[in-house]
Amino acid sequence: MRARVIEAEAEVPLAIAAAFREGKLGVMDYYNMQNVISDTQMREAISKGAQPQKGSND
């Protein structure tokens, strides 16, 4: 199952490149998509909170 996910993830950049070539995806569309992805990653990191550093015996 994990192998299929990895295969699908590998196809994403190829699909984006094809959409650029075919004119189905514009530069601003790509920029907005990357902005949403970055925002989601930031929110996930914030929601996890600060992780204590391992090996710290304070």
N, C-alpha and C positions, 0 to 999 in steps of 0.2 A: 504494500500500500504506500509506504513512504517513497519507494522508488518512482511510483507514478506521480506523486506530488513533485518530486525533484525534476522529473521529465517535463511536467507542465510548467514549472517555474522557469525552466531553461527556454521554453518557447515564447515567453512573454517578450523579451527584447526583440526577437525575430518578428513577432506580430506588430510591435510598435514601429519597427523599421519599415515593414511592409505598409503600414497605415500612412506613414510619412510619405513614402514613395507614391502611393496611390492618391494622395491628397485628402485622405479621410481624417487625418489628424494634423492639426496646425501646431505651430510653435507655442502659441498661448495655451492651447488645450493641453499640451505636454507639460508646460510650466505649471498650470493649475493642478494637474494630476500629481506632479511631484510635490507641490506645496501641500496637498491634502495628505499624501503619504507621510511627509515629514511631520506635519501637525499631528497625525495619528500616533506616530512613533514617540513624539514628545509627550503627548498626553498619557500614553502607556507608561513611559518612564516615570512621569510625575506620580501616577497613581500607585506605582510600586513602592514609592517612598525611598528614603535613603537606606542603603544596605550597609550593615556594619562591615568593616574591613576584616577579613580573616587574618588570624595571626596576631591581632591586636589584643594584648592582655592588660589593658589600662584599668 
